[in-house]
């Protein structure tokens, strides 16, 4: 009996700056007959590992341009990610415009935070502000009912395990990964905003940004040393 909460993966877009562990999950997807679509250096890495992949431009019929600034920003990519397969109108429009569903995206972002910490070059920092990556991540996270979004290499094993055990990805996992994706783009945008404020703003405003993790749960009224 078919479990409607399990999403079967037939197509996956992979575009990663940090390629750690990507070969393992890509091989698992490939051996499960998942079509892999990829960009630039990620495509070359997969091909070097003898993993079958298609270039994004084979899907969009439009080349990467502007030194790679525009690769995935195309209706055939974002339509495939954002399409809700539970809506007949979406399915009809996909058919009319020859858009194939993309059930999974694996994306991590240009390393803006690292570059901004070690470089004083405005050009280097600006070039490492990712545009397409956050857009893809947010699109997939919004559409978690029909799309899986992976932004953290630590979750590759979770996805591999679910594919092996469930032949797809559970709704619970898709919800968790959606939350993690939105959290990642929030952190990324905050890092960029703080950098821009430091470099471009002359006003002494009172904006205060803080992101942290609760490392110790305390009872009401207690301090950490108690």
Secondary structure, 3 states (H helix, E strand, C coil): CCCCCEECCCEEEEEECCCCCHHHHHHHHHHCCCEEEECHHHHHHHHHCCCCCEEHHHHHCCCCECCCCECCCCHHHHHHHHCCCCCHHHHHHHHHCCCCCCCEEEEECCCHHHHHHHCCCHHHHHHCCCCHHHHHHHHHHHCCCCCEEECCHHHHHHHHHHHHHHCCEEHHHHHHHHHHHHHHHHHHHHHHHHHHHHHHCCCCCCCCCCCCCCCCCCCCCCCCCC
